[in-house]
Amino acid sequence: MAETLLHEPEVTLELARQHGLTDEEYGWIVEKLGRTPTFTELGIYSVMWSEHCSYKNSIAVLKTLPREGPALLVGAGEENAGLVDIGDGLAVAFKIESHNHPSAVEPYQGAATGVGGIHRDIFTMGARPICALNSLRFGRLDNLRVRYLLDGVVRGIADYGNAFGVPTVAGEVYFDPSYEGNPLVNAMSVGIVRVGQTVSAAARGKGNLVYIVGSATGRDGIHGATFASEEITEESEAKRPSVQVGDPFTEKLLLEATLEAIRKGLIVGMQDMGAAGLTCSSCEMSARGKSGMVLHLERVPVREPDMTPYEIMLSESQERMLVVCEPEKAAELEEVFRKWDLHAACIGEVTDDGRVRVYWHGQLVADVEAEHLVLGGGAPVYYREARRPAYLDETLAFDPATLPDVTPETAGDVLLQLLGSPNIASKRWVFEQYDTMVRTNTVVGPGPSDAAVIRIKGTRKALAVKVDGNGRYVYLNPRRGGQIAVCEAARNVVCAGGRPVAITNCLNFGNPYKPEVYWTFKEAVAGIGDACRALETPVTGGNVSFYNENPQGAIFPTPTIGMLGVLEDVTRATTADFKQAGDHIYLLTPAAWLHRNDLGGSEYLAYVHGITAGDAPHLDLEEEKAVQQALLALIEAGLVRSAHDVADGGLAVCLAECVIFSPGLGARVELPGAPEVRLDALLFGEAQSRIVFTVAPEHEAEVARLLEGRPVQARRIGTVTDAERLELQVDGRPILNLERAQLVAPYETAIPSRMPTV
């Protein structure tokens, strides 16, 4: 081994600790190398063995998820993103990832580079991104810093996505004190590619050339992966250099150049330089291809003077890819990227010895075994202690009978109060900053729909896409909360007319070294697995984000589900708004479903009473599947005019939203009561597996015929009227009688009124 560069510090155990490695891990490195690592090697190991890259505390649990299915073209984790066959020679690449820690420190660039990074994961596979989604969570909106974070994150997503030219079509925004010091920013991208025209993230072919393409390399983002693998503290503000800086216009050029090079057959393998930059891409591509690489770092285009090998290997500068190309095609590859005004620098070649060797002006500064560094290879795998949290005994003991019930006189005021909750209210302030229609494929965007619908040009097909999750449910019942996250995402896709086919997930949790956090993580993952097996929606991949804590405590455990659905006929796309006066309103539920006092974890309990307690709502996976299949059959038969699932805020909020979405129309509803069921539970309880849909009167008999024999019930509960108001009775007793304008006011103003200066 050559002597290390003179200006690199001496590697010691203390220096390894500063890099986030444990004493035991440092010992393994020394043992594996047979010597003390160089400073550059220490940096390589520290980022590759960070939680963000190695999944060392989660991989054993993730392997329990269902990761196979007839439509999956690649296994979970095998490539940059999941890949699903949707027929007609087409495949969908999709993935969701977190950018939580960077967004907490620098919200604008943290969110913007999260969008850029997830899009690169899609087009490195050869797929053109056709839409983006996001899931955002913040503290209370009355907090000045929360408003600053919300403003910065939304602007970052908007500016990057709008300039890049991909529509942001769906998402969710939640507010809760648990996210006060640690916002969640999860970004999802969806792309289309022809089957057989994808590119693998593997380096193959001894003697093939290794190129770095795209932007020049700077010092931004160094140790971003390790920054994302520790708790946020008051010192995090000093780590702004760990936050990358994005350039969407360069990324647009990189997208077009990359897809052109793939079309021309110039690329053997390619990977985005995301977390850990050149280190991660070179090691992972080598391990995946069972090959190796020789890299000459002085050939890397840099934009800052005097950059060291350590900095170049760990930089997370954006809009860069690592590409493998056959020597005889190198000139043409360079010409393609030159045409798009991008760097294409040959920095090395592929070998067959399984090692990544890094040179600096002829001096060997790193020599590591690729397989030893990567997820699923030689990176550490831990089985952490798990212990059921003691708080569950207290929350599960909650009895709703200790609270006063609503009355016919107060029910209207409570409904208006809930419509003004930022968690339920319109997110128009957010999504109107996004370009939702660019590329003209958006059939249904943000607004009156449970999921977005994107047309696939040249076919009758469309995609229904949705992100969903409820951290409050997971906090109260981790396993059932994980099940509900999957089921509600699927239910939303079904309400839009799509058949759920697969998921990607972003698992946001606290510190895995805390036994209570790890128990919750394991239980939530088990719940996700339960639901995916029941609904036949395998997991294509995703992201784990641990250490979402701040000095005040951990976030609610928050698994975010990105659900992909397929519509064979885009004309069957369904929205939540009423269509015509006289249509019949139905409530679809499991056959055996009865109203119950299911208030645990509800927005009503949290927002109106300030209580987060009880159990997560009841859910039976077989019942849920039956309800979804029943509605999908009705939609595919052309019988459903509108559909909206009962979710946050319960049935009363669901009906109110349908009226809000329907100018010129209203609803007259009659519900049956039950002596043992509270009125607040009937109106605002969040029991699962319920969907409100409407049908033209002449199709009533056909609806009954199609549902005959299915384990569901479709009870007619009302009629769409031409009066702009919501009228609701229970057992003939008037409960709600509110004009549409009364409903719209709190719903549309809740967020803008709290953001007066931005």
C-alpha positions in Angstrom: 0.0 0.0 0.0 1.4 3.4 -1.0 2.1 5.9 1.8 -0.9 8.1 2.4 -0.9 11.7 1.2 1.0 14.0 3.5 -1.9 16.4 4.2 -4.3 13.6 5.1 -4.7 13.2 8.9 -3.5 10.1 10.7 -6.3 7.6 11.1 -7.0 6.6 14.7 -9.9 5.0 16.6 -11.0 8.5 17.8 -11.1 9.7 14.2 -13.2 6.7 13.3 -15.6 7.5 16.1 -15.9 11.1 14.7 -16.9 9.5 11.4 -19.8 7.7 13.1 -18.2 4.2 13.2 -18.3 2.2 16.4 -15.2 0.7 18.0 -16.2 -2.7 16.9 -16.8 -1.6 13.3 -13.4 0.1 13.1 -11.8 -3.2 14.4 -13.6 -5.1 11.6 -12.2 -2.6 9.0 -8.6 -3.0 10.3 -9.0 -6.8 10.3 -10.4 -6.9 6.8 -7.7 -4.6 5.4 -5.0 -6.1 7.4 -3.7 -2.6 8.2 -4.9 0.8 9.3 -7.1 2.4 6.7 -6.1 5.5 4.9 -8.0 8.6 5.5 -9.9 8.2 2.2 -10.7 4.6 3.0 -12.0 5.6 6.4 -14.3 8.1 4.7 -15.4 5.4 2.3 -16.3 2.9 5.1 -17.9 5.6 7.2 -20.5 6.5 4.5 -21.0 3.0 3.1 -21.6 1.6 6.6 -23.8 4.5 7.7 -27.4 3.6 8.3 -28.4 5.6 5.3 -26.4 3.5 2.9 -26.1 0.1 4.6 -29.5 -0.3 6.3 -27.5 -2.2 8.9 -30.3 -1.8 11.6 -33.2 -2.5 9.2 -32.2 -4.9 6.5 -33.0 -8.0 8.5 -36.5 -6.7 9.2 -37.1 -5.5 5.6 -36.3 -9.0 4.2 -39.6 -10.2 5.9 -41.7 -8.1 3.5 -43.3 -9.7 0.4 -40.9 -8.7 -2.4 -42.0 -11.0 -5.3 -44.9 -11.0 -7.7 -45.7 -11.9 -11.3 -45.6 -8.3 -12.4 -42.2 -7.4 -10.8 -39.4 -7.2 -13.4 -36.6 -6.6 -10.8 -36.4 -7.7 -7.1 -36.6 -5.1 -4.3 -33.2 -3.4 -3.9 -31.7 -4.9 -7.0 -31.8 -1.7 -9.0 -32.1 2.1 -8.5 -35.9 1.7 -8.3 -38.7 -0.8 -8.5 -39.9 -1.9 -12.0 -43.4 -3.3 -12.7 -44.7 -4.8 -15.9 -48.1 -3.1 -16.7 -48.7 -4.9 -20.0 -48.5 -3.8 -23.7 -44.7 -3.9 -23.5 -44.6 -1.2 -20.9 -43.1 -1.0 -17.4 -43.3 1.5 -14.6 -40.2 2.5 -12.5 -41.1 4.1 -9.2 -39.6 4.8 -5.8 -39.9 7.0 -2.8 -37.1 8.3 -0.6 -36.6 10.7 2.3 -34.7 13.9 2.6 -35.7 14.7 6.2 -32.5 15.7 7.8 -31.3 18.1 5.1 -34.8 19.7 5.0 -34.7 20.3 8.7 -31.5 22.3 8.4 -32.0 23.9 5.0 -35.6 23.4 3.9 -35.4 24.9 0.4 -32.3 23.0 -0.9 -33.1 19.9 1.2 -36.5 19.5 -0.4 -35.3 20.5 -3.9 -32.4 18.0 -4.0 -34.7 15.3 -2.6 -36.9 15.8 -5.7 -33.8 15.8 -8.0 -32.4 12.7 -6.4 -35.5 10.6 -6.7 -36.0 11.6 -10.4 -32.4 10.5 -11.1 -33.2 7.1 -9.6 -35.9 6.7 -12.2 -34.1 7.9 -15.4 -30.9 6.1 -14.6 -33.0 3.0 -15.3 -33.9 4.3 -18.7 -37.4 5.4 -17.7 -38.7 8.9 -18.4 -40.3 10.4 -15.2 -43.9 11.3 -15.8 -45.0 12.5 -12.4 -43.9 13.3 -8.9 -45.6 13.0 -5.5 -44.5 14.0 -2.0 -45.4 13.3 1.7 -44.7 16.2 4.1 -45.0 16.4 7.8 -44.4 19.4 10.1 -45.1 20.6 13.6 -47.9 23.0 14.6 -48.6 25.8 12.1 -48.8 28.4 14.9 -45.0 27.9 15.3 -43.0 30.5 13.4 -40.2 28.0 12.5 -42.7 25.5 11.3 -44.1 28.1 8.9 -40.6 28.8 7.7 -39.9 25.1 7.1 -43.2 24.6 5.3 -42.6 27.6 3.1 -39.0 26.6 2.3 -39.9 22.9 1.6 -42.8 23.7 -0.7 -40.8 26.3 -2.6 -37.9 23.9 -3.0 -40.2 21.1 -4.4 -42.0 23.6 -6.6 -38.9 25.4 -8.0 -37.0 22.1 -8.8 -40.0 20.1 -10.1 -41.4 22.9 -12.2 -38.1 23.8 -13.8 -37.3 20.1 -14.4 -40.6 19.8 -16.2 -42.3 16.9 -14.4 -45.8 17.4 -12.9 -46.3 17.1 -9.1 -49.7 15.4 -9.1 -50.4 14.2 -5.6 -49.2 14.2 -2.0 -50.1 14.7 1.6 -49.3 17.3 4.2 -49.8 16.6 7.9 -49.1 18.7 11.0 -48.5 17.4 14.5 -46.4 18.5 17.5 -44.3 15.2 17.2 -42.7 16.6 14.0 -41.9 20.0 15.6 -38.1 19.7 15.4 -37.9 17.1 12.7 -40.0 17.5 9.6 -40.5 14.7 7.2 -39.9 15.3 3.5 -40.5 12.1 1.4 -40.3 12.4 -2.4 -41.6 9.9 -5.0 -41.1 9.7 -8.7 -42.8 7.5 -11.3 -41.5 6.8 -14.8 -42.4 4.9 -17.9 -40.0 2.6 -20.0 -40.4 -0.1 -22.6 -39.8 -3.6 -21.2 -36.3 -4.7 -22.2 -35.0 -1.1 -22.7 -33.9 -0.5 -19.1 -30.3 -0.1 -17.9 -28.9 -2.0 -14.9 -27.0 -0.3 -12.1 -24.1 -2.8 -12.5 -20.5 -2.5 -13.8 -19.8 -5.4 -16.1 -17.1 -6.2 -18.7 -13.4 -6.1 -17.8 -11.8 -3.2 -19.7 -15.0 -1.2 -20.1 -14.6 2.5 -19.3 -16.0 4.3 -16.3 -17.3 7.8 -16.9 -18.6 10.5 -14.6 -21.3 12.5 -16.4 -23.3 15.6 -15.6 -22.2 18.4 -13.3 -18.8 19.2 -11.9 -18.0 18.0 -8.3 -17.9 20.4 -5.4 -17.7 20.2 -1.6 -21.5 20.3 -1.1 -23.1 17.3 0.7 -19.9 15.8 2.0 -20.9 13.3 4.7 -24.6 13.8 3.9 -25.2 10.1 4.4 -23.7 10.1 7.9 -25.6 13.3 8.7 -28.8 11.4 7.8 -27.7 8.6 10.2 -27.8 10.6 13.4 -30.3 12.5 15.5 -30.9 16.2 14.8 -29.4 18.4 17.6 -28.9 22.0 18.2 -25.5 21.6 16.5 -27.1 20.4 13.3 -27.3 24.1 12.1 -23.5 24.0 11.8 -23.8 21.1 9.3 -25.3 23.1 6.4 -22.3 22.0 4.2 -23.9 18.5 4.5 -26.9 19.8 2.5 -26.5 19.6 -1.2 -27.4 22.3 -3.7 -29.5 21.4 -6.7 -29.8 22.7 -10.3 -32.9 21.5 -12.0 -31.9 22.9 -15.4 -28.8 20.8 -15.4 -30.8 17.8 -14.4 -33.2 18.4 -17.3 -30.2 18.3 -19.7 -28.8 15.2 -17.9 -32.2 13.4 -18.3 -32.3 14.0 -22.1 -28.6 13.2 -22.6 -29.0 10.0 -20.5 -32.1 8.8 -22.4 -30.5 9.5 -25.7 -27.4 7.6 -24.8 -29.5 4.6 -23.7 -31.6 4.7 -26.9 -28.3 4.6 -28.9 -27.1 1.6 -26.9 -24.0 3.4 -25.5 -24.4 2.5 -21.9 -23.6 -0.9 -20.2 -24.5 0.2 -16.7 -25.3 3.4 -14.8 -26.1 4.7 -11.3 -27.1 8.0 -9.8 -24.6 9.6 -7.5 -26.9 10.2 -4.5 -26.0 9.5 -0.9 -22.2 9.0 -0.6 -21.6 10.1 -4.1 -18.9 8.5 -6.2 -18.1 6.1 -3.3 -21.6 4.6 -3.3 -22.0 4.4 -7.0 -18.6 2.8 -7.7 -18.8 0.3 -4.9 -22.4 -0.7 -5.5 -22.0 -1.0 -9.3 -18.9 -3.1 -8.8 -20.6 -5.4 -6.2 -23.8 -5.7 -8.3 -21.8 -6.7 -11.4 -19.3 -8.9 -9.5 -16.5 -6.8 -10.9 -14.3 -4.0 -9.7 -13.1 -0.6 -10.8 -9.9 1.5 -11.0 -10.6 5.2 -10.5 -8.3 8.1 -11.2 -9.7 11.0 -9.2 -7.5 13.8 -10.8 -9.7 13.2 -13.9 -12.9 14.2 -12.1 -14.2 17.6 -13.2 -14.3 19.8 -10.0 -15.7 23.2 -9.4 -13.6 24.1 -6.3 -9.9 24.4 -6.0 -7.6 22.0 -4.0 -10.2 19.2 -3.6 -8.7 16.1 -2.0 -9.4 12.5 -2.9 -11.4 12.2 0.4 -13.6 15.1 -0.7 -14.1 13.9 -4.2 -15.1 10.4 -3.2 -17.6 11.6 -0.6 -19.0 14.7 -2.3 -22.8 14.5 -2.8 -22.9 17.2 -5.5 -26.1 16.9 -7.5 -26.9 16.0 -11.1 -24.1 13.5 -11.6 -24.1 9.8 -12.8 -21.5 7.1 -13.0 -21.6 5.4 -16.4 -19.9 2.2 -17.8 -19.3 2.2 -21.5 -17.6 -0.1 -24.0 -14.3 1.5 -25.3 -15.4 1.5 -28.9 -18.5 3.5 -28.0 -16.7 6.0 -25.8 -16.4 8.8 -28.5 -20.1 8.6 -29.3 -21.0 8.7 -25.6 -18.8 11.8 -25.1 -20.4 13.5 -28.1 -23.9 12.9 -26.7 -23.1 14.6 -23.4 -21.1 17.3 -25.1 -24.2 18.1 -27.2 -26.2 18.6 -24.1 -23.4 20.8 -22.6 -22.5 18.3 -19.9 -19.3 16.8 -18.6 -18.5 13.3 -19.7 -15.1 12.5 -18.2 -13.5 9.0 -18.4 -12.1 8.5 -14.8 -11.3 4.7 -14.9 -12.1 1.3 -16.1 -13.9 -1.9 -15.0 -11.8 -4.8 -13.6 -12.7 -8.3 -12.6 -11.1 -8.6 -9.1 -13.9 -7.3 -7.0 -11.9 -4.3 -5.7 -12.3 -0.6 -6.0 -8.9 1.0 -6.3 -8.7 4.8 -6.1 -5.6 6.7 -7.4 -4.6 10.3 -7.1 -2.0 11.4 -9.6 -0.7 7.9 -9.7 -0.7 7.3 -6.0 -3.0 4.6 -4.6 -5.1 6.2 -1.8 -7.8 3.6 -1.4 -8.0 -0.1 -2.1 -11.2 -1.7 -0.8 -13.3 -4.8 -1.6 -16.6 -3.7 -3.1 -18.7 -6.5 -1.7 -17.4 -5.8 1.8 -19.0 -2.4 1.8 -22.5 -2.8 0.4 -26.0 -3.6 1.6 -26.5 -7.3 1.5 -22.8 -8.0 1.2 -20.2 -7.4 4.0 -21.8 -4.4 5.6 -22.8 -5.0 9.2 -26.2 -6.4 10.0 -27.6 -5.8 13.4 -30.6 -7.3 15.3 -31.4 -4.6 17.9 -33.1 -5.1 21.2 -36.9 -4.6 20.9 -39.2 -3.7 23.7 -42.9 -2.8 23.7 -43.3 0.9 24.7 -44.8 1.4 28.1 -47.0 4.3 26.9 -49.2 1.8 25.0 -50.7 0.7 28.3 -51.9 4.2 29.0 -53.1 5.1 25.4 -55.0 1.8 25.0 -56.8 2.4 28.3 -58.5 5.5 27.0 -62.3 5.4 27.2 -64.2 7.7 24.9 -67.0 7.6 27.5 -65.0 10.1 29.6 -65.6 12.7 26.9 -68.9 14.6 26.3 -70.6 13.4 23.1 -71.6 15.9 20.4 -75.3 16.8 20.1 -77.5 17.7 17.2 -77.0 21.3 18.3 -73.2 21.1 18.4 -72.4 18.7 15.6 -72.3 21.4 12.9 -69.9 23.5 14.8 -67.6 20.5 15.4 -67.7 19.6 11.7 -66.7 23.2 10.7 -63.9 23.0 13.3 -62.6 19.8 11.7 -62.8 21.2 8.2 -60.5 24.0 9.5 -57.9 21.5 10.8 -54.8 21.9 8.7 -54.7 18.1 8.4 -58.1 17.9 6.8 -58.3 21.3 5.1 -57.5 22.0 1.5 -53.8 21.9 0.6 -54.4 24.3 -2.3 -51.9 26.7 -0.8 -49.3 24.0 -1.3 -50.2 22.4 -4.6 -51.0 25.6 -6.5 -47.3 26.3 -6.3 -46.6 23.1 -8.2 -47.0 22.7 -12.0 -49.4 19.8 -12.0 -50.2 19.7 -15.8 -46.8 20.0 -17.6 -46.4 17.3 -20.3 -50.3 17.2 -20.5 -50.6 13.6 -19.2 -52.4 14.6 -16.0 -56.0 13.4 -16.1 -56.7 13.9 -12.4 -54.4 16.0 -10.3 -54.5 17.4 -6.8 -58.0 18.4 -5.5 -61.2 16.4 -5.7 -59.8 13.0 -6.0 -58.4 10.3 -3.7 -55.5 9.6 -6.1 -53.9 11.2 -9.1 -54.4 9.7 -12.5 -51.8 10.0 -15.3 -52.4 9.0 -18.9 -49.9 6.8 -20.7 -49.8 8.4 -24.1 -50.3 6.1 -27.1 -52.5 3.7 -25.0 -55.8 3.5 -23.3 -54.0 2.9 -20.0 -53.4 5.2 -17.1 -51.7 5.1 -13.7 -53.4 5.9 -10.4 -50.8 7.0 -7.9 -51.0 7.9 -4.2 -48.8 8.4 -1.1 -50.4 7.8 2.3 -49.6 7.1 5.9 -50.9 8.0 9.4 -48.3 8.3 12.0 -50.9 8.7 14.8 -52.3 5.2 14.0 -48.8 3.7 14.0 -48.0 5.4 17.3 -51.1 3.9 18.9 -51.0 0.4 17.3 -47.8 -0.1 15.2 -48.9 -3.3 13.5 -52.4 -2.2 12.6 -51.1 1.2 11.7 -48.8 -0.3 9.2 -51.7 -2.3 7.8 -53.9 0.7 7.5 -51.1 2.7 5.7 -51.1 0.2 2.9 -54.9 -0.3 2.8 -55.8 3.3 2.7 -53.2 4.0 -0.1 -54.8 1.1 -2.0 -58.3 2.3 -1.2 -57.5 5.7 -2.6 -56.1 4.2 -5.8 -59.3 2.1 -6.2 -61.5 5.1 -5.6 -59.7 6.7 -8.6 -60.4 3.6 -10.7 -57.0 1.9 -10.4 -56.2 -1.7 -9.6 -53.4 -1.7 -7.0 -50.3 -3.6 -8.2 -47.3 -2.7 -6.0 -45.9 -0.4 -3.4 -42.8 1.5 -2.5 -42.3 2.7 1.1 -40.4 5.3 3.1 -40.1 4.2 6.7 -39.5 7.2 9.0 -38.7 6.3 12.6 -36.6 7.4 15.5 -33.3 6.1 16.9 -33.1 2.3 16.3 -30.8 1.8 19.3 -33.8 2.6 21.5 -35.6 -0.7 22.1 -39.0 0.9 22.1 -38.4 2.5 18.7 -37.0 -0.7 17.2 -40.1 -2.7 18.5 -42.4 -0.2 16.9 -40.4 -0.4 13.6 -40.6 -4.2 13.5 -44.3 -4.2 14.3 -45.1 -1.6 11.7 -43.1 -3.5 9.0 -44.9 -6.6 10.0 -48.2 -4.8 9.5 -47.1 -3.5 6.0 -46.2 -7.1 5.1 -49.6 -8.4 6.3 -51.5 -5.9 4.1 -49.3 -6.3 1.1 -49.8 -10.1 1.1 -53.6 -9.7 1.6 -53.9 -7.1 -1.2 -51.3 -8.8 -3.5 -49.2 -5.6 -3.7 -45.6 -6.6 -3.3 -42.9 -4.2 -2.1 -40.6 -3.0 -4.9 -38.2 -1.1 -2.7 -38.0 2.1 -0.9 -36.1 3.8 1.9 -35.6 3.7 5.7 -35.0 6.9 7.6 -34.0 6.4 11.2 -32.8 9.0 13.8 -35.8 11.2 13.2 -35.5 12.7 16.6 -34.7 16.1 18.2 -33.9 17.1 21.8 -37.6 17.1 22.6 -38.2 13.5 21.4 -39.0 11.2 18.5 -41.5 11.7 15.7 -44.6 9.6 15.5 -43.4 6.4 13.7 -44.4 7.2 10.2 -44.3 4.6 7.3 -45.3 6.4 4.1 -46.7 4.1 1.4 -46.4 5.0 -2.3 -49.1 2.9 -4.1 -49.1 2.2 -7.8 -52.4 1.3 -9.6 -53.2 0.7 -13.2 -56.3 1.6 -15.1 -56.8 -0.4 -18.3 -59.2 2.3 -19.6 -58.4 5.9 -18.7 -62.0 6.9 -19.4 -62.9 5.0 -16.1 -60.9 7.5 -14.0 -63.1 8.5 -11.1 -63.1 11.5 -8.8 -64.8 12.4 -5.5 -67.0 15.3 -6.6 -70.7 14.7 -7.1 -71.8 14.8 -10.8 -75.6 15.2 -11.0 -78.5 16.0 -8.9 -80.7 13.0 -8.3 -77.8 10.5 -8.2 -78.0 8.1 -5.3 -75.4 8.2 -2.6 -74.2 4.8 -1.2 -72.0 3.8 1.7 -70.0 0.7 0.8 -68.7 -1.4 3.8 -68.0 -5.0 4.6 -71.1 -7.1 4.9 -70.8 -7.6 8.6 -69.8 -4.0 9.4 -71.6 -2.1 12.1 -71.1 1.4 13.5 -68.9 1.2 16.6 -67.3 3.7 19.0 -64.1 3.8 16.9 -62.7 7.1 17.9 -59.1 6.1 18.8 -56.4 8.0 16.8 -59.0 10.1 15.1 -58.5 13.7 13.9 -61.6 14.5 15.9 -60.0 13.3 19.1 -56.7 15.0 18.4 -57.9 18.4 17.0 -61.1 19.0 18.9 -60.1 17.4 22.3 -56.3 17.6 22.1 -56.0 13.8 22.8 -53.9 11.3 21.0 -55.1 8.0 22.6 -57.1 4.9 22.1 -56.5 2.1 19.7 -56.0 2.5 15.9 -59.3 2.0 14.0 -60.6 -1.6 13.5 -59.4 -3.3 10.3 -59.9 -6.7 8.8 -57.7 -7.3 5.8 -60.1 -9.7 4.1 -63.0 -7.3 4.5 -60.8 -4.5 3.2 -59.9 -6.5 0.1 -63.6 -7.4 -0.6 -64.6 -3.7 -0.4 -61.9 -2.6 -2.8 -62.6 -5.4 -5.3 -66.3 -4.6 -5.1 -65.9 -0.9 -5.9 -63.4 -1.6 -8.6 -65.9 -4.0 -10.3 -68.5 -1.2 -10.2 -66.1 1.4 -11.6 -64.9 -0.9 -14.4 -68.6 -1.6 -15.3 -69.1 2.1 -15.8 -71.6 2.4 -12.9 -69.9 4.8 -10.5 -70.2 8.5 -10.9 -68.0 9.5 -7.9 -66.1 7.8 -5.1 -64.4 9.0 -1.9 -63.1 6.9 0.9 -64.0 7.6 4.5 -60.7 8.6 6.2 -59.5 11.5 8.4 -62.5 13.1 10.1 -64.8 10.2 9.4 -68.1 10.0 7.4 -69.3 13.6 8.1 -66.0 15.0 6.7 -66.1 12.7 3.8 -69.6 13.9 2.8 -68.7 17.5 3.5 -65.7 17.2 1.2 -67.9 15.7 -1.6 -70.2 18.8 -1.3 -67.2 21.2 -1.2 -65.8 19.6 -4.4 -69.2 20.0 -6.2 -70.2 23.6 -6.9 -74.0 23.8 -7.6 -74.7 20.5 -5.8 -75.4 19.3 -2.3 -76.4 16.1 -0.4 -79.3 15.0 1.6 -78.3 12.0 3.8 -80.1 9.7 6.2 -78.1 7.5 8.5 -79.3 4.7 10.8 -78.2 5.1 14.4 -77.6 2.5 17.1 -78.4 2.9 20.8 -74.9 2.0 21.9 -73.0 4.2 19.4 -72.1 7.7 20.2 -73.0 10.5 17.8 -69.4 11.7 17.5 -68.3 8.2 16.6 -71.0 7.9 14.0 -70.0 11.2 12.4 -66.3 11.5 13.0 -65.0 8.0 13.8 -62.4 6.7 11.4 -63.4 3.1 11.0 -61.7 1.6 7.9 -63.0 -0.1 4.8 -65.7 2.4 4.0 -66.3 4.3 0.7 -69.0 6.8 -0.3 -69.9 6.5 -4.0 -72.7 7.8 -6.2 -74.7 6.1 -9.0 -77.3 7.3 -11.4 -80.8 6.1 -10.3 -81.3 3.9 -13.4 -78.3 1.8 -12.5 -79.4 0.9 -9.0 -80.6 -2.6 -10.0 -77.3 -3.3 -11.8 -75.3 -2.3 -8.8 -77.2 -4.7 -6.7 -76.7 -7.5 -9.3 -72.9 -6.9 -9.5 -72.5 -6.9 -5.7 -74.7 -10.0 -5.2 -72.7 -12.8 -3.5 -69.8 -10.5 -2.5 -69.1 -10.1 1.3 -70.0 -6.4 1.2 -73.0 -4.2 1.7 -73.9 -1.1 -0.3 -76.4 0.9 1.7 -78.2 3.8 0.0 -77.8 6.7 2.5 -78.9 9.7 0.5 -79.3 11.7 -2.7 -77.3 14.3 -4.5 -79.4 17.5 -4.6 -79.2 20.8 -6.5 -79.2 22.7 -3.3 -75.7 23.8 -2.2 -75.8 22.4 1.3 -75.2 19.3 3.4 -78.3 18.0 5.2 -77.8 14.9 7.4 -80.3 13.1 9.7 -79.9 10.2 12.0 -83.0 8.1 12.5 -85.0 11.0 11.2 -83.5 13.5 13.6 -81.8 16.5 12.0 -78.1 16.6 12.8 -76.4 18.8 10.1 -77.8 21.5 7.9 -75.0 23.6 6.5 -74.6 25.6 3.3 -71.8 24.7 1.0 -70.3 28.2 1.6 -70.1 27.5 5.3 -68.2 24.3 4.6 -65.9 25.9 2.1 -64.8 28.8 4.3 -62.8 26.9 6.9 -61.7 24.3 4.5 -60.1 26.7 2.0 -58.7 29.3 4.5 -57.2 27.1 7.2 -53.7 27.0 5.8 -53.5 30.3 3.9 -54.7 32.2 7.0 -51.8 30.8 9.0 -49.2 31.7 6.3 -49.8 35.5 6.0 -46.3 36.6 5.3 -45.2 34.0 2.7 
